[in-house]
Amino acid sequence: MNGIDLALRTLHQGERNLAEELLDVSERHRSEHEIHHVATDLAGWSREHVRRLADTAADHGVHLGAPPDATSEGGFAPPTPRRQAAEDSVEPAGVVAEEPAGETAGHRPPPGLLLLRDLRELHLMATENSLHWEMLAQLAQARKDGRLLSLSAACHPQTLRQMRWTNTMIKTLSPQVLTSL
């Protein structure tokens, strides 16, 4: 495995995971219209990144598999261990629920805390992808590979916008959610 192979595979999986998680968050928070619609749109960007990465990888002799089908049921790939752990947990990280007498062990935190947890996870995933886009761009410059550099220049700004959106939503929602506890 060479550096280009590693960078393309890592980004491809990261963008697939981010697209899937954006769609999952969109559905979990369907009643929050801005979250639902913007997350759906941002997932489209990541799906396009997946397609473009697969096309570019093929030109470098790397097979990344079929691009995700936007209409398929069940998402793109099995959840990563971090995503699976987050889905299995009923509590956001760092939150300990105090159960009133008679409550079941399955007590769920307020929807606002769940939304903050989801936005935090999206932000971390987008940040990780952003770092990988930067590494791919640096590799492309070192190798004088114009196609890889163009791909990074086209896709990385959208990933940065995904990060800015999640950060803005966290800044906007966290005072209201956390002061209401």
C-alpha positions in Angstrom: 0.0 0.0 0.0 1.4 3.4 -0.9 0.6 6.9 0.5 -1.9 7.7 -2.2 -3.8 4.4 -1.7 -3.9 5.0 2.0 -5.0 8.6 1.8 -7.8 7.8 -0.8 -9.0 4.8 1.2 -9.1 6.7 4.5 -10.9 9.7 3.0 -13.4 7.5 1.1 -14.4 5.7 4.3 -14.5 8.9 6.3 -16.8 10.6 3.7 -19.0 7.5 3.6 -19.3 7.5 7.3 -20.0 11.2 7.5 -22.7 11.0 4.8 -24.4 8.1 6.6 -24.2 9.9 10.0 -25.6 13.2 8.5 -28.6 11.2 7.1 -29.1 9.4 10.4 -29.0 12.7 12.4 -31.4 14.3 9.8 -33.9 11.5 10.5 -33.4 11.5 14.3 -34.1 15.2 14.4 -36.7 15.4 11.7 -38.8 17.9 13.8 -35.9 20.3 13.9 -36.3 21.6 10.3 -33.0 23.3 9.9 -31.1 20.3 11.2 -33.2 17.9 9.0 -32.8 19.9 5.8 -29.2 21.1 6.1 -27.9 17.8 7.3 -29.6 16.1 4.3 -27.9 18.7 1.9 -24.5 18.2 3.6 -24.8 14.4 3.2 -25.2 15.0 -0.5 -21.8 16.8 -0.5 -20.2 13.8 1.2 -21.8 11.4 -1.2 -20.4 13.4 -4.1 -17.0 13.3 -2.4 -17.2 9.5 -2.2 -18.0 9.3 -5.9 -15.2 11.6 -6.9 -12.7 9.8 -4.6 -13.7 6.5 -6.2 -13.3 7.9 -9.7 -9.9 9.4 -8.9 -8.7 6.3 -7.1 -9.6 4.1 -10.1 -7.3 6.3 -12.2 -4.5 5.5 -9.7 -5.3 1.8 -9.8 -7.1 1.7 -6.5 -10.5 0.1 -6.3 -12.7 1.6 -3.6 -15.9 -0.2 -4.3 -19.2 1.1 -5.7 -20.3 4.6 -4.8 -23.1 4.7 -2.3 -26.7 4.6 -3.5 -28.5 7.6 -2.1 -31.8 5.7 -2.1 -30.5 2.5 -0.5 -32.0 1.4 2.8 -29.6 0.9 5.7 -26.8 3.3 4.8 -23.4 2.9 3.2 -21.3 0.8 5.5 -21.3 -0.9 8.9 -20.9 1.7 11.6 -17.4 2.4 12.9 -16.8 1.3 16.5 -17.0 4.9 17.7 -20.4 5.4 16.0 -21.7 2.1 17.2 -20.7 2.9 20.8 -22.5 6.3 20.5 -25.6 4.6 19.1 -25.6 2.0 21.9 -25.3 4.6 24.6 -28.5 6.2 25.7 -26.6 9.0 27.5 -24.4 11.6 25.8 -20.8 11.4 26.7 -20.1 12.8 30.1 -23.8 13.0 31.2 -24.9 10.9 34.1 -28.6 10.5 34.4 -30.2 10.7 37.8 -33.2 8.4 37.7 -36.2 9.2 39.8 -37.6 6.4 41.8 -39.7 4.2 39.5 -37.9 5.2 36.3 -36.7 2.4 34.1 -33.0 1.9 33.4 -33.7 3.1 29.8 -34.2 6.7 30.7 -33.3 9.0 27.8 -31.8 12.4 28.2 -33.7 15.4 26.9 -33.8 15.7 23.0 -31.6 18.8 23.2 -28.7 16.9 24.8 -29.1 14.2 22.2 -29.0 16.8 19.4 -25.8 18.4 20.9 -24.2 14.9 21.1 -25.1 14.3 17.4 -23.7 17.7 16.4 -20.5 17.0 18.3 -20.0 13.7 16.6 -20.7 15.2 13.2 -18.2 18.0 13.9 -15.5 15.5 14.9 -16.1 13.4 11.8 -16.0 16.4 9.5 -12.8 17.6 11.3 -11.2 14.3 10.8 -12.1 14.4 7.1 -10.8 17.9 6.8 -7.4 16.8 8.2 -7.3 14.0 5.6 -8.2 16.3 2.8 -5.3 18.5 3.9 -2.9 15.6 3.9 -4.1 14.5 0.5 -3.5 18.0 -0.9 0.0 18.0 0.6 0.7 14.6 -0.9 -0.6 15.8 -4.3 1.7 18.9 -4.1 4.7 16.7 -3.2 3.9 14.3 -6.1 3.0 17.0 -8.5 -0.3 15.3 -9.1 -2.7 17.9 -10.5 -5.8 15.6 -10.4 -5.4 14.9 -6.7 -4.8 18.6 -6.0 -7.9 19.6 -8.0 -10.0 17.0 -6.1 -8.8 18.3 -2.7 -9.3 21.9 -3.8 -12.9 21.1 -4.9 -13.9 19.0 -1.9 -12.1 20.3 1.1 -13.9 23.7 1.2 -17.2 21.8 1.4 -15.9 19.8 4.4 -14.8 23.0 6.0 -18.4 24.3 5.5 -19.7 21.2 7.1 -17.5 21.9 10.1 -18.6 25.5 10.3 -22.3 24.5 10.2 -21.9 22.0 13.1 -19.9 24.5 15.1 -22.4 27.3 14.6 -25.3 25.0 15.6 -23.4 23.9 18.7 -22.8 27.5 19.6 -26.4 28.4 19.0 -28.1 25.5 20.8 -25.8 24.8 23.7 -26.6 27.8 25.9 -30.3 27.2 25.6 -30.1 23.4 26.1 -27.5 23.4 28.9 -29.2 26.2 30.9 -32.5 24.4 30.8 -31.1 21.4 32.6 
